[in-house]
Structure formats: C-alpha cells, structure tokens
Amino acid sequence: MILDKIENYKLYWNLSERIAKGFEFIRNTDLAQIESGKYQIDNDAVFAIVQEYDTKEVEDCKLEGHIQHIDIQYIIKGVELMGVTTKKNQKMIFTDEEKDYSFFEGETSLIRVEEGMFTLFFPDDLHRPCVKAEQISKVKKVVVKVRI
C-alpha cells in the first residue's frame, strides 16, 4: 500500500506502464467537473470509476480486496478515513471473481486521506474505504483500476 500526495506521483510512475496511464488520467482530467461514472483509459486494462458519496460509520464500511487489479484511489474533494491491512488470515465472506472483489472480516488501521492525496492498493492489501473522519461528509473520488 502507498499513501501520498498527487504532486509526488512521479515517484511511482515507473512501477508499470498501466499505473503511469492511471496517473496520467488523474493529472490531465478536469476532475472537479467530471461526472460520476466509468471512464475507459486503456480498454479493460485501465479504467476509472468516479464516485460521489457521503462517508459512513466504520461498521457500515466493507473490508475489500482484489486479485486482478491495483487500485489508485484519489480524493478529488473531501476527506475520508480508510481502514488498511495486509492479507493474512482474514475470513473471506463474499467474492465476485468476475468483478474482481472480495469482502473480508477483520481489523484494520485507519489512515486519513484528504483532497489531493491518493492510495495505491495492491492485491496483498485489504482496504475499507468511505469511513467518516470527524463527521459524515461528501467525498468525490476517482478509483483507477489497473489490471495486473
């Protein structure tokens, strides 16, 4: 897992060509004006999902993981907490192989992700997004899915 400010994206640019395309989308798109929805970047190899939602209580947020994708989660507006942990002995409670996500039971450590910050979640990382910080608030986020 990586947590950083978007101005430092070039530190991670060379991890893969597809990750670079994801950062290129974030850097070259007017994200303040973009509508919620799915955007193709490189067919199914790299695509973005723009979301707007209210943050929730931690117990209302699901711990998730992916096998076929890396997530770049960039906060366009707002602030949220994300629970993070690595895969170990958590109990899987649901999986959808076609959509590449699984839900787990388990404890996490909370990190604060603010406007202008991103996370990179790899297949060994589990994450619990959308958790409220001090109070419930509106968040606009883009999740770039990078196929491995």
N, C-alpha and C positions, 0 to 999 in steps of 0.2 A: 504494500500500500504506500502511496505517496500523497502527501498533502503539501500544497504550495500555492503561491500567488501566480496569476497568469503571466505576469511580466517575466517569470523565470521559466516559462515553457521550453525555451531552447535547451535547458539542461536535460530535457527528456526527449527532445525532438528525434534524436538518433536511435532511440530504442527500437523503432521499426518504421518502415515507410507508412504503414497504415496509421500508426499513432501520430506521425507527422501530419497526415491528412486530416485527422481529427482536430489537432491544434490549429491547423490552417483554417478549418471551418469556423472554429471559435474566434480566431483573431480577425477573420475577414468578413464576418457576417454582422449585420446590424442587429444584434441580439436584443436590444431594447425594443425594437419594433417588430421582431419576428413573432408570428402567430404560433400557438401551441400546435403540435403535430409532429409527424415523422418526415424527415428530410434525407434523401439519398445523397451520399457523398461519393462513394465508390461502390455502387450497386449494393449487394448484401454484405460486402466485405467491411464497409464502414458506413454507418448511418447515424443520424442524430434524432433524438426524441426531445422536443421542447415541451416542458410541463409547467403549469402554474397550479399551486395548491396552497392550502393552509397547513402549517405544521401541526403535529399531533402529540399527544402524550406518548411517552416511550412505550408503554404497554400496548398501544394501538398500532405500533410500527413493527413490520416484519423483518426478521433477520434473513438475508438472502445471499445467494452466491450464484456464480456462473461457471460453466466449464469451457464453453466455446468462445467466449468474449471477454475482452478487457473493457471496463467502464472508465470513461473520463467523465466525471460529474463536475460541471462548472456552474457556480451560483451566479446568475445574471443579476438578480435582485433579491434582497432579503438576507436572512441568516437562519441556519438550522444546525442542530446537532446531529451527528451521525455516530451510531454505535459501530465499533470496528473490533474485529478479532481475526485470527487465522483459523483455517480449518484444522480441527483435530478430532475430538471425539463428540462433537455436537450431534444431536439426534435430528436426522432429516425428517420433516413432517409432510412435505409435499414436493413433487418435482414435475416439471413440464419440459421434457427433453427437446421438443420441437421449438419452444420459445426460449429455451436455454435459461431457465431459472429454477432454483430450488429454495425452499424455505426451511429454516432450521430453528431448533430451540437452543438457547444458550446465552451466556452472559457476554457483554461487550463493554469496552471502554468508550466513553463519549468524547468526541472531538468537535470543536466549533468550526464551522465552515461558513465564511461570510462572503458577501458580494465581492467578486474579483478573485476568488480562490477556487481551486479545483482539487479533486482527488483522483487518483488512478487506482482502480481496484483490479487486481489480477485474479486468476482462478483460485488461488490459495487463500484469498481474502474474502471474509464474510463482512457484510455491511448492513446496517439498519438505518436507512435514510429517513428524512422527513420529521425528525424529532424536534419538538419545540425547544427553544432556548429559554429565555426568561418568561416569555408569554407566547401564546399562539400568534403566528404572524403569516403573512402572504409571502411565498417564495416563488420566484421564476428561475427555472434551472434547465440546462441542456445536458442530456446524457448522451454522449457519443459512444456507440457500441462498436468496438474494434474486434473483428473476427481474428482468431488466432490461426 
